[in-house]
Amino acid sequence: MTEEKPELTAEPVGQSQAQDVGSAPAATEAPSPEPIEAPAEQPPVVGIPAVQDVHDLDWAAVDEAVTRSRDRSRLRATVERFEALLDQEG
């Protein structure tokens, strides 16, 4: 048993056939393109400061800064637990 396949022919689409589609716009009906905006100005390049030797570092200020950032990182979890307690009935 052999299956017969329909013969495919390549016929050029005429102008009258293209207009029958209805939803395809003609090439002359293309919308005008949006104007291209100029690129934003680049920020000025900031140089790298010179390396300085530090002989006396304020370790208390460093510890306080690190402690504050650690507290801020845990703040979201603390607020979520607090909200969960408020949502409980009773």
N, CA, C and O atoms as CSV, one atom per row, in Angstrom:
chain,resi,resn,atom,element,x,y,z
A,1,MET,N,N,0.827,-1.177,0.000
A,1,MET,CA,C,0.000,0.000,0.000
A,1,MET,C,C,0.878,1.249,0.000
A,1,MET,O,O,1.745,1.418,0.857
A,2,THR,N,N,0.646,2.076,-0.930
A,2,THR,CA,C,1.355,3.343,-0.971
A,2,THR,C,C,0.338,4.466,-0.848
A,2,THR,O,O,-0.729,4.437,-1.461
A,3,GLU,N,N,0.697,5.451,-0.042
A,3,GLU,CA,C,-0.195,6.587,0.152
A,3,GLU,C,C,0.112,7.643,-0.889
A,3,GLU,O,O,1.274,7.940,-1.164
A,4,GLU,N,N,-0.896,8.186,-1.446
A,4,GLU,CA,C,-0.695,9.243,-2.423
A,4,GLU,C,C,-0.665,10.575,-1.694
A,4,GLU,O,O,-1.551,10.893,-0.901
A,5,LYS,N,N,0.375,11.345,-1.981
A,5,LYS,CA,C,0.507,12.666,-1.372
A,5,LYS,C,C,0.079,13.695,-2.396
A,5,LYS,O,O,0.390,13.559,-3.580
A,6,PRO,N,N,-0.619,14.705,-1.967
A,6,PRO,CA,C,-1.043,15.729,-2.918
A,6,PRO,C,C,0.178,16.472,-3.456
A,6,PRO,O,O,1.165,16.678,-2.749
A,7,GLU,N,N,0.088,16.858,-4.696
A,7,GLU,CA,C,1.196,17.551,-5.332
A,7,GLU,C,C,1.172,19.019,-4.903
A,7,GLU,O,O,0.142,19.689,-4.989
A,8,LEU,N,N,2.315,19.499,-4.445
A,8,LEU,CA,C,2.423,20.884,-4.013
A,8,LEU,C,C,2.983,21.704,-5.155
A,8,LEU,O,O,3.976,21.324,-5.776
A,9,THR,N,N,2.364,22.796,-5.424
A,9,THR,CA,C,2.869,23.684,-6.465
A,9,THR,C,C,3.148,25.043,-5.857
A,9,THR,O,O,2.421,25.503,-4.976
A,10,ALA,N,N,4.177,25.666,-6.318
A,10,ALA,CA,C,4.542,26.993,-5.830
A,10,ALA,C,C,4.080,28.016,-6.844
A,10,ALA,O,O,4.701,28.196,-7.891
A,11,GLU,N,N,3.005,28.669,-6.532
A,11,GLU,CA,C,2.493,29.700,-7.419
A,11,GLU,C,C,2.702,31.049,-6.748
A,11,GLU,O,O,2.449,31.182,-5.551
A,12,PRO,N,N,3.153,32.043,-7.484
A,12,PRO,CA,C,3.331,33.368,-6.877
A,12,PRO,C,C,1.978,33.963,-6.494
A,12,PRO,O,O,0.983,33.791,-7.198
A,13,VAL,N,N,1.966,34.651,-5.388
A,13,VAL,CA,C,0.743,35.272,-4.911
A,13,VAL,C,C,0.593,36.602,-5.615
A,13,VAL,O,O,1.482,37.453,-5.554
A,14,GLY,N,N,-0.508,36.776,-6.269
A,14,GLY,CA,C,-0.759,38.012,-6.986
A,14,GLY,C,C,-1.275,39.091,-6.052
A,14,GLY,O,O,-1.632,38.809,-4.908
A,15,GLN,N,N,-1.316,40.314,-6.530
A,15,GLN,CA,C,-1.774,41.441,-5.730
A,15,GLN,C,C,-3.225,41.241,-5.302
A,15,GLN,O,O,-3.586,41.576,-4.174
A,16,SER,N,N,-4.056,40.704,-6.180
A,16,SER,CA,C,-5.467,40.516,-5.837
A,16,SER,C,C,-5.628,39.452,-4.757
A,16,SER,O,O,-6.527,39.566,-3.924
A,17,GLN,N,N,-4.780,38.418,-4.745
A,17,GLN,CA,C,-4.861,37.389,-3.718
A,17,GLN,C,C,-4.411,37.939,-2.370
A,17,GLN,O,O,-4.983,37.578,-1.341
A,18,ALA,N,N,-3.397,38.806,-2.352
A,18,ALA,CA,C,-2.902,39.355,-1.091
A,18,ALA,C,C,-3.933,40.267,-0.452
A,18,ALA,O,O,-4.013,40.323,0.775
A,19,GLN,N,N,-4.717,40.974,-1.230
A,19,GLN,CA,C,-5.706,41.873,-0.674
A,19,GLN,C,C,-6.897,41.110,-0.114
A,19,GLN,O,O,-7.615,41.645,0.731
A,20,ASP,N,N,-7.129,39.888,-0.553
A,20,ASP,CA,C,-8.241,39.100,-0.051
A,20,ASP,C,C,-8.052,38.707,1.405
A,20,ASP,O,O,-9.032,38.430,2.096
A,21,VAL,N,N,-6.833,38.676,1.881
A,21,VAL,CA,C,-6.558,38.261,3.248
A,21,VAL,C,C,-7.231,39.217,4.223
A,21,VAL,O,O,-7.795,38.778,5.225
A,22,GLY,N,N,-7.180,40.493,3.949
A,22,GLY,CA,C,-7.899,41.463,4.764
A,22,GLY,C,C,-7.139,41.928,5.989
A,22,GLY,O,O,-7.109,43.129,6.255
A,23,SER,N,N,-6.522,41.035,6.747
A,23,SER,CA,C,-5.854,41.447,7.969
A,23,SER,C,C,-4.410,41.863,7.734
A,23,SER,O,O,-3.814,42.514,8.592
A,24,ALA,N,N,-3.842,41.506,6.603
A,24,ALA,CA,C,-2.457,41.871,6.331
A,24,ALA,C,C,-2.414,43.266,5.731
A,24,ALA,O,O,-2.985,43.487,4.663
A,25,PRO,N,N,-1.744,44.227,6.396
A,25,PRO,CA,C,-1.690,45.579,5.859
A,25,PRO,C,C,-0.757,45.636,4.655
A,25,PRO,O,O,0.207,44.876,4.565
A,26,ALA,N,N,-1.049,46.528,3.753
A,26,ALA,CA,C,-0.196,46.723,2.589
A,26,ALA,C,C,1.074,47.432,3.026
A,26,ALA,O,O,1.109,48.052,4.089
A,27,ALA,N,N,2.113,47.343,2.216
A,27,ALA,CA,C,3.409,47.920,2.561
A,27,ALA,C,C,3.326,49.433,2.701
A,27,ALA,O,O,4.113,50.012,3.451
A,28,THR,N,N,2.414,50.089,2.018
A,28,THR,CA,C,2.305,51.546,2.100
A,28,THR,C,C,1.598,52.008,3.366
A,28,THR,O,O,1.630,53.198,3.678
A,29,GLU,N,N,0.968,51.111,4.098
A,29,GLU,CA,C,0.225,51.468,5.301
A,29,GLU,C,C,1.036,51.280,6.579
A,29,GLU,O,O,0.465,51.285,7.669
A,30,ALA,N,N,2.346,51.115,6.472
A,30,ALA,CA,C,3.175,50.882,7.643
A,30,ALA,C,C,3.191,52.133,8.516
A,30,ALA,O,O,3.314,53.243,7.998
A,31,PRO,N,N,3.069,51.969,9.840
A,31,PRO,CA,C,3.093,53.131,10.734
A,31,PRO,C,C,4.490,53.743,10.763
A,31,PRO,O,O,5.491,53.056,10.561
A,32,SER,N,N,4.534,55.034,11.016
A,32,SER,CA,C,5.833,55.693,11.078
A,32,SER,C,C,6.539,55.261,12.358
A,32,SER,O,O,5.891,55.118,13.395
A,33,PRO,N,N,7.848,55.050,12.310
A,33,PRO,CA,C,8.578,54.580,13.490
A,33,PRO,C,C,8.673,55.665,14.556
A,33,PRO,O,O,8.627,56.858,14.255
A,34,GLU,N,N,8.805,55.234,15.794
A,34,GLU,CA,C,8.971,56.151,16.917
A,34,GLU,C,C,10.319,56.858,16.777
A,34,GLU,O,O,11.278,56.249,16.304
A,35,PRO,N,N,10.414,58.116,17.173
A,35,PRO,CA,C,11.725,58.790,17.114
A,35,PRO,C,C,12.679,58.159,18.120
A,35,PRO,O,O,12.282,57.792,19.226
A,36,ILE,N,N,13.912,58.041,17.730
A,36,ILE,CA,C,14.924,57.436,18.597
A,36,ILE,C,C,15.454,58.507,19.531
A,36,ILE,O,O,15.874,59.582,19.103
A,37,GLU,N,N,15.425,58.185,20.832
A,37,GLU,CA,C,15.910,59.135,21.826
A,37,GLU,C,C,17.427,59.079,21.906
A,37,GLU,O,O,18.035,58.031,21.687
A,38,ALA,N,N,18.020,60.202,22.219
A,38,ALA,CA,C,19.474,60.257,22.377
A,38,ALA,C,C,19.852,59.471,23.632
A,38,ALA,O,O,19.119,59.498,24.620
A,39,PRO,N,N,20.979,58.779,23.603
A,39,PRO,CA,C,21.386,58.018,24.789
A,39,PRO,C,C,21.652,58.948,25.968
A,39,PRO,O,O,22.107,60.079,25.800
A,40,ALA,N,N,21.358,58.445,27.159
A,40,ALA,CA,C,21.581,59.237,28.372
A,40,ALA,C,C,23.071,59.487,28.553
A,40,ALA,O,O,23.908,58.682,28.144
A,41,GLU,N,N,23.379,60.605,29.167
A,41,GLU,CA,C,24.787,60.927,29.397
A,41,GLU,C,C,25.383,59.947,30.396
A,41,GLU,O,O,24.733,59.553,31.365
A,42,GLN,N,N,26.604,59.567,30.150
A,42,GLN,CA,C,27.308,58.655,31.046
A,42,GLN,C,C,27.788,59.431,32.268
A,42,GLN,O,O,28.261,60.559,32.130
A,43,PRO,N,N,27.673,58.842,33.473
A,43,PRO,CA,C,28.172,59.534,34.659
A,43,PRO,C,C,29.694,59.644,34.584
A,43,PRO,O,O,30.350,58.820,33.947
A,44,PRO,N,N,30.240,60.648,35.225
A,44,PRO,CA,C,31.699,60.800,35.180
A,44,PRO,C,C,32.383,59.629,35.880
A,44,PRO,O,O,31.863,59.070,36.845
A,45,VAL,N,N,33.533,59.280,35.383
A,45,VAL,CA,C,34.298,58.175,35.958
A,45,VAL,C,C,34.927,58.656,37.256
A,45,VAL,O,O,35.577,59.701,37.293
A,46,VAL,N,N,34.730,57.884,38.323
A,46,VAL,CA,C,35.283,58.231,39.630
A,46,VAL,C,C,36.580,57.465,39.806
A,46,VAL,O,O,36.629,56.249,39.617
A,47,GLY,N,N,37.604,58.170,40.162
A,47,GLY,CA,C,38.910,57.540,40.357
A,47,GLY,C,C,38.966,56.734,41.643
A,47,GLY,O,O,38.164,56.942,42.553
A,48,ILE,N,N,39.905,55.826,41.712
A,48,ILE,CA,C,40.108,55.018,42.913
A,48,ILE,C,C,40.996,55.802,43.862
A,48,ILE,O,O,42.070,56.257,43.469
A,49,PRO,N,N,40.558,55.971,45.124
A,49,PRO,CA,C,41.385,56.741,46.062
A,49,PRO,C,C,42.689,56.008,46.367
A,49,PRO,O,O,42.789,54.787,46.241
A,50,ALA,N,N,43.665,56.783,46.764
A,50,ALA,CA,C,44.971,56.212,47.094
A,50,ALA,C,C,44.874,55.378,48.369
A,50,ALA,O,O,44.072,55.671,49.255
A,51,VAL,N,N,45.688,54.350,48.447
A,51,VAL,CA,C,45.732,53.486,49.630
A,51,VAL,C,C,46.387,54.253,50.766
A,51,VAL,O,O,47.427,54.885,50.582
A,52,GLN,N,N,45.764,54.193,51.956
A,52,GLN,CA,C,46.300,54.893,53.114
A,52,GLN,C,C,46.554,53.897,54.223
A,52,GLN,O,O,45.750,52.993,54.455
A,53,ASP,N,N,47.660,54.060,54.901
A,53,ASP,CA,C,47.944,53.221,56.066
A,53,ASP,C,C,47.103,53.709,57.233
A,53,ASP,O,O,47.038,54.910,57.497
A,54,VAL,N,N,46.458,52.782,57.932
A,54,VAL,CA,C,45.642,53.115,59.093
A,54,VAL,C,C,46.303,52.489,60.302
A,54,VAL,O,O,46.451,51.271,60.403
A,55,HIS,N,N,46.695,53.361,61.216
A,55,HIS,CA,C,47.382,52.865,62.412
A,55,HIS,C,C,46.442,52.778,63.601
A,55,HIS,O,O,46.641,51.951,64.490
A,56,ASP,N,N,45.426,53.617,63.625
A,56,ASP,CA,C,44.498,53.627,64.745
A,56,ASP,C,C,43.081,53.579,64.182
A,56,ASP,O,O,42.557,54.594,63.723
A,57,LEU,N,N,42.469,52.412,64.216
A,57,LEU,CA,C,41.127,52.233,63.674
A,57,LEU,C,C,40.121,52.264,64.810
A,57,LEU,O,O,40.362,51.678,65.866
A,58,ASP,N,N,39.010,52.929,64.613
A,58,ASP,CA,C,37.955,53.013,65.617
A,58,ASP,C,C,37.134,51.730,65.561
A,58,ASP,O,O,36.117,51.661,64.871
A,59,TRP,N,N,37.587,50.717,66.294
A,59,TRP,CA,C,36.945,49.405,66.248
A,59,TRP,C,C,35.530,49.434,66.797
A,59,TRP,O,O,34.693,48.631,66.383
A,60,ALA,N,N,35.247,50.338,67.715
A,60,ALA,CA,C,33.883,50.444,68.259
A,60,ALA,C,C,32.922,50.901,67.155
A,60,ALA,O,O,31.802,50.397,67.069
A,61,ALA,N,N,33.345,51.847,66.313
A,61,ALA,CA,C,32.504,52.313,65.217
A,61,ALA,C,C,32.308,51.214,64.169
A,61,ALA,O,O,31.224,51.077,63.603
A,62,VAL,N,N,33.360,50.437,63.917
A,62,VAL,CA,C,33.249,49.323,62.961
A,62,VAL,C,C,32.263,48.291,63.488
A,62,VAL,O,O,31.409,47.810,62.744
A,63,ASP,N,N,32.378,47.949,64.771
A,63,ASP,CA,C,31.476,46.966,65.371
A,63,ASP,C,C,30.032,47.451,65.334
A,63,ASP,O,O,29.122,46.670,65.056
A,64,GLU,N,N,29.816,48.738,65.612
A,64,GLU,CA,C,28.465,49.289,65.600
A,64,GLU,C,C,27.866,49.245,64.189
A,64,GLU,O,O,26.684,48.943,64.026
A,65,ALA,N,N,28.673,49.542,63.185
A,65,ALA,CA,C,28.191,49.511,61.797
A,65,ALA,C,C,27.835,48.089,61.373
A,65,ALA,O,O,26.824,47.867,60.706
A,66,VAL,N,N,28.663,47.138,61.758
A,66,VAL,CA,C,28.408,45.745,61.404
A,66,VAL,C,C,27.179,45.232,62.144
A,66,VAL,O,O,26.373,44.504,61.566
A,67,THR,N,N,27.027,45.593,63.388
A,67,THR,CA,C,25.884,45.155,64.178
A,67,THR,C,C,24.593,45.708,63.590
A,67,THR,O,O,23.593,44.994,63.513
A,68,ARG,N,N,24.603,46.993,63.169
A,68,ARG,CA,C,23.402,47.589,62.582
A,68,ARG,C,C,23.025,46.881,61.282
A,68,ARG,O,O,21.846,46.613,61.053
A,69,SER,N,N,23.995,46.576,60.433
A,69,SER,CA,C,23.666,45.904,59.169
A,69,SER,C,C,23.164,44.487,59.429
A,69,SER,O,O,22.291,43.998,58.713
A,70,ARG,N,N,23.714,43.820,60.455
A,70,ARG,CA,C,23.246,42.475,60.788
A,70,ARG,C,C,21.812,42.537,61.310
A,70,ARG,O,O,20.995,41.670,61.000
A,71,ASP,N,N,21.507,43.574,62.111
A,71,ASP,CA,C,20.144,43.737,62.609
A,71,ASP,C,C,19.179,44.028,61.469
A,71,ASP,O,O,18.063,43.508,61.459
A,72,ARG,N,N,19.593,44.856,60.501
A,72,ARG,CA,C,18.741,45.171,59.361
A,72,ARG,C,C,18.471,43.933,58.521
A,72,ARG,O,O,17.374,43.770,57.986
A,73,SER,N,N,19.465,43.060,58.402
A,73,SER,CA,C,19.267,41.855,57.590
A,73,SER,C,C,18.273,40.899,58.244
A,73,SER,O,O,17.617,40.123,57.548
A,74,ARG,N,N,18.152,40.943,59.571
A,74,ARG,CA,C,17.195,40.077,60.267
A,74,ARG,C,C,15.840,40.737,60.464
A,74,ARG,O,O,14.915,40.097,60.965
A,75,LEU,N,N,15.702,41.999,60.083
A,75,LEU,CA,C,14.475,42.741,60.341
A,75,LEU,C,C,13.279,42.145,59.621
A,75,LEU,O,O,12.195,42.061,60.198
A,76,ARG,N,N,13.452,41.729,58.370
A,76,ARG,CA,C,12.322,41.184,57.601
A,76,ARG,C,C,11.749,39.933,58.268
A,76,ARG,O,O,10.533,39.801,58.407
A,77,ALA,N,N,12.622,39.022,58.676
A,77,ALA,CA,C,12.152,37.788,59.322
A,77,ALA,C,C,11.438,38.113,60.632
A,77,ALA,O,O,10.445,37.471,60.973
A,78,THR,N,N,11.942,39.106,61.365
A,78,THR,CA,C,11.309,39.495,62.626
A,78,THR,C,C,9.917,40.059,62.388
A,78,THR,O,O,8.979,39.715,63.108
A,79,VAL,N,N,9.769,40.921,61.385
A,79,VAL,CA,C,8.467,41.510,61.079
A,79,VAL,C,C,7.491,40.428,60.610
A,79,VAL,O,O,6.321,40.451,60.989
A,80,GLU,N,N,7.955,39.484,59.794
A,80,GLU,CA,C,7.072,38.409,59.325
A,80,GLU,C,C,6.580,37.556,60.492
A,80,GLU,O,O,5.410,37.175,60.520
A,81,ARG,N,N,7.449,37.251,61.452
A,81,ARG,CA,C,7.020,36.478,62.626
A,81,ARG,C,C,6.017,37.280,63.460
A,81,ARG,O,O,5.039,36.728,63.965
A,82,PHE,N,N,6.266,38.581,63.600
A,82,PHE,CA,C,5.359,39.441,64.355
A,82,PHE,C,C,3.984,39.493,63.691
A,82,PHE,O,O,2.963,39.420,64.375
A,83,GLU,N,N,3.952,39.620,62.355
A,83,GLU,CA,C,2.687,39.640,61.633
A,83,GLU,C,C,1.946,38.313,61.780
A,83,GLU,O,O,0.720,38.293,61.883
A,84,ALA,N,N,2.686,37.209,61.789
A,84,ALA,CA,C,2.061,35.894,61.966
A,84,ALA,C,C,1.401,35.795,63.343
A,84,ALA,O,O,0.318,35.226,63.480
A,85,LEU,N,N,2.068,36.357,64.369
A,85,LEU,CA,C,1.475,36.357,65.706
A,85,LEU,C,C,0.215,37.213,65.746
A,85,LEU,O,O,-0.760,36.847,66.402
A,86,LEU,N,N,0.225,38.348,65.050
A,86,LEU,CA,C,-0.954,39.205,65.028
A,86,LEU,C,C,-2.114,38.565,64.274
A,86,LEU,O,O,-3.274,38.823,64.595
A,87,ASP,N,N,-1.818,37.741,63.285
A,87,ASP,CA,C,-2.853,37.092,62.487
A,87,ASP,C,C,-3.520,35.931,63.218
A,87,ASP,O,O,-4.602,35.495,62.825
A,88,GLN,N,N,-2.889,35.429,64.273
A,88,GLN,CA,C,-3.477,34.309,65.011
A,88,GLN,C,C,-4.752,34.732,65.721
A,88,GLN,O,O,-4.876,35.865,66.187
A,89,GLU,N,N,-5.702,33.800,65.795
A,89,GLU,CA,C,-6.942,34.079,66.507
A,89,GLU,C,C,-6.750,33.807,67.999
A,89,GLU,O,O,-6.001,32.910,68.385
A,90,GLY,N,N,-7.424,34.580,68.816
A,90,GLY,CA,C,-7.441,34.308,70.242
A,90,GLY,C,C,-6.608,35.153,71.013
A,90,GLY,O,O,-6.545,35.011,72.234
